[in-house]
Amino acid sequence: MASTRDDSSRNGVDVAALSATADAVRGNPAAAGFQFRAHNEWISGTHNRGTIHDYSGGGEERTHERTFQFDADHPAVLAGRDNGPTGPELVLHALASCLTAGLATAAAARGIRLTEVRSTVTGDLDLNGVLGLDPAVRNGFDQITVRFTVTGDAPTDQLRDLVERSRARSAVLDVLTNVVPVTFEIATD
C-alpha cells in the first residue's frame, strides 16, 4: 500500500508520536511497562471467541478505541466447525502482524517510503504431539518460516535491513523464541 511522504507521517506511522513516545520512556523508564490482555469465552465444541479491549500502559489503565472480537475454532478434520482460525494460526498471524508493524515503523524512522510489504508465515506441526500419541513429539510448531516481500524507495540492502531490525525488536518473535513463564490461576464454581 503506497503512502504519502511528509514530515509528520511516513508509511502511515506518526513519526512525531513515535519520537515523543521514545522520549517519554527515556525520561521515565517506568512508563515503558505495559500489560496487554486477551479475554476468551468458550462457545461450543472447539469454537471460542476472543475479545481485546483493555490494557494498561504508561502507568494507567487504558482501553482501545473500540473492542476487537474474533472467533477461533478447528476445521472439521480436527473435530471443529471452522468458525475461525486455530490457535496456532492466530500465533502465526500475531508474528506476521508484529514483524510488519515493526518494519513499517523502522522504515518511517529512517525516512524510507514503502510501496509494498507482504509476508507469509508458515508453521509445521505434527498432530502426534497434540493428540498425545507420541510423547517424543512436541505439541507446538517444529519450525516457523517467515517470507517477506518488501519494496520501497531504498536500495535492496536497506529494505533487507528493515526486516532484520523488525526481527530484532519483535515482541512476538521474542515470546516464541525465549522461555516465557506462564502462570495458571483457576476459578471453579
C-alpha positions as MATLAB code, in Angstrom:
seq = 'MASTRDDSSRNGVDVAALSATADAVRGNPAAAGFQFRAHNEWISGTHNRGTIHDYSGGGEERTHERTFQFDADHPAVLAGRDNGPTGPELVLHALASCLTAGLATAAAARGIRLTEVRSTVTGDLDLNGVLGLDPAVRNGFDQITVRFTVTGDAPTDQLRDLVERSRARSAVLDVLTNVVPVTFEIATD';
ca = [
       0.000    0.000    0.000;
       1.517    3.337   -1.015;
       1.596    6.240    1.397;
       2.391    9.925    1.215;
       5.666   11.281    2.476;
       5.694   14.307    4.753;
       7.365   15.366    7.984;
       4.670   14.047   10.334;
       3.735   10.703    8.799;
       5.663    8.087    6.840;
       4.069    4.824    5.746;
       1.075    5.706    7.924;
       3.308    5.916   11.020;
       3.001    9.137   13.061;
       6.729    9.861   13.313;
       6.261   12.689   15.813;
       4.218   10.431   18.134;
       6.826    7.669   17.787;
       9.594   10.089   18.724;
       7.550   11.520   21.622;
       6.921    8.014   22.986;
      10.624    7.143   22.845;
      11.500   10.448   24.564;
       8.865    9.858   27.279;
      10.238    6.388   28.046;
      13.819    7.713   28.113;
      12.716   10.363   30.607;
      10.598    7.994   32.712;
      11.579    4.306   32.331;
       8.560    3.226   34.438;
       6.319    4.462   31.609;
       7.594    1.574   29.475;
       5.599   -1.031   31.422;
       2.529   -2.312   29.587;
       0.169   -5.199   30.271;
      -1.830   -6.407   27.281;
      -4.872   -8.611   27.831;
      -6.908  -11.061   25.804;
     -10.230  -12.314   27.131;
     -11.757  -15.511   25.786;
     -15.052  -17.363   26.145;
     -15.962  -20.856   25.026;
     -18.941  -21.029   22.642;
     -19.350  -24.734   21.788;
     -17.125  -27.638   20.810;
     -13.770  -26.162   19.808;
     -15.330  -22.772   18.936;
     -14.399  -19.857   21.208;
     -14.475  -16.069   20.981;
     -11.709  -13.680   21.928;
     -12.177  -10.070   22.984;
      -9.460   -7.456   23.255;
     -10.355   -4.098   24.728;
      -8.489   -3.146   27.923;
      -4.801   -2.881   28.749;
      -2.534   -0.858   30.987;
       0.387    1.264   29.926;
       2.296    4.338   30.884;
       1.166    3.921   34.475;
      -2.581    3.862   33.863;
      -5.464    1.670   32.753;
      -6.434    2.202   29.119;
      -8.851    0.921   26.500;
      -8.609    0.609   22.745;
     -10.790    2.988   20.764;
     -13.041    0.018   20.022;
     -13.458   -3.578   21.171;
     -11.938   -6.223   18.925;
     -13.605   -9.623   18.732;
     -12.516  -12.670   16.794;
     -13.575  -16.276   16.670;
     -11.266  -19.276   16.849;
     -12.106  -22.896   16.101;
     -10.719  -26.027   14.494;
     -11.511  -27.181   10.964;
     -13.815  -30.181   10.584;
     -10.860  -32.527   10.081;
      -9.823  -31.611   13.651;
     -13.301  -32.057   15.187;
     -14.327  -28.411   14.833;
     -16.783  -26.460   12.717;
     -14.326  -23.999   11.118;
     -15.850  -20.893   12.746;
     -12.426  -19.239   12.785;
      -8.705  -19.908   12.577;
      -6.999  -22.266   15.009;
      -4.914  -21.002   17.910;
      -1.655  -21.911   16.161;
      -2.793  -19.988   13.062;
      -3.512  -16.965   15.266;
       0.054  -17.232   16.606;
       1.382  -17.173   13.022;
      -0.782  -14.117   12.319;
       0.471  -12.443   15.511;
       4.057  -12.956   14.360;
       3.331  -11.610   10.864;
       1.494   -8.567   12.215;
       4.209   -7.744   14.759;
       7.011   -8.049   12.190;
       5.085   -5.970    9.637;
       4.322   -3.192   12.139;
       7.954   -3.147   13.241;
       9.156   -2.999    9.645;
       6.832   -0.077    8.815;
       7.942    1.766   11.951;
      11.642    1.199   11.227;
      11.144    2.434    7.660;
       9.309    5.553    8.853;
      12.039    6.337   11.379;
      14.661    6.098    8.610;
      12.709    8.142    6.072;
      12.115    5.165    3.765;
       8.844    5.188    1.825;
       7.378    1.687    1.490;
       5.263    0.732   -1.503;
       4.576   -2.916   -0.621;
       5.048   -5.235    2.335;
       3.677   -8.770    2.176;
       4.520  -11.806    4.237;
       3.638  -15.447    4.526;
       4.338  -17.196    7.813;
       4.145  -20.982    7.901;
       4.367  -23.338   10.855;
       4.917  -27.091   10.698;
       3.028  -29.058   13.348;
       2.837  -32.817   13.986;
      -0.524  -33.926   15.430;
       1.137  -36.889   17.164;
       2.170  -34.461   19.905;
      -1.124  -32.561   20.284;
      -3.144  -35.787   20.294;
      -0.820  -37.392   22.850;
       0.035  -40.259   20.505;
       3.813  -39.854   20.773;
       5.344  -38.226   23.865;
       8.563  -37.589   21.931;
       6.748  -35.191   19.562;
       6.275  -31.630   20.769;
       2.775  -30.126   20.901;
       3.687  -26.929   19.089;
       5.362  -25.976   15.863;
       8.532  -27.822   14.848;
       9.557  -24.890   12.681;
       8.244  -21.496   11.602;
       9.274  -19.864    8.328;
       8.732  -16.171    7.528;
       8.840  -14.994    3.907;
       8.741  -11.230    3.176;
       8.322   -9.213    0.010;
       9.346   -5.603    0.622;
       9.553   -2.760   -1.898;
      10.163    0.925   -1.378;
      12.356    3.890   -2.243;
      15.527    2.427   -0.730;
      18.216    0.075   -2.026;
      17.750   -3.679   -1.502;
      20.245   -3.854    1.368;
      18.331   -1.156    3.300;
      14.994   -2.924    2.703;
      16.532   -6.178    3.940;
      17.874   -4.305    6.972;
      14.323   -3.177    7.810;
      13.283   -6.828    8.079;
      16.309   -7.531   10.278;
      15.548   -4.555   12.540;
      11.951   -5.703   12.859;
      13.088   -9.245   13.650;
      15.470   -7.955   16.304;
      12.729   -5.925   18.073;
       9.654   -8.140   17.588;
       7.848   -8.811   20.867;
       6.013  -11.793   19.348;
       9.204  -13.351   17.971;
      10.747  -12.910   21.411;
       7.782  -14.698   23.018;
       8.127  -17.554   20.524;
      11.890  -17.989   20.814;
      12.524  -17.400   24.518;
      11.065  -19.171   27.519;
       8.240  -17.075   28.971;
       6.882  -18.099   32.378;
       3.157  -18.857   32.169;
       1.144  -18.928   35.383;
      -2.313  -20.520   35.621;
      -4.948  -19.261   38.042;
      -8.140  -21.374   38.028;
     -11.547  -20.483   39.436;
     -14.347  -23.054   39.567;
     -17.896  -22.939   40.916;
];
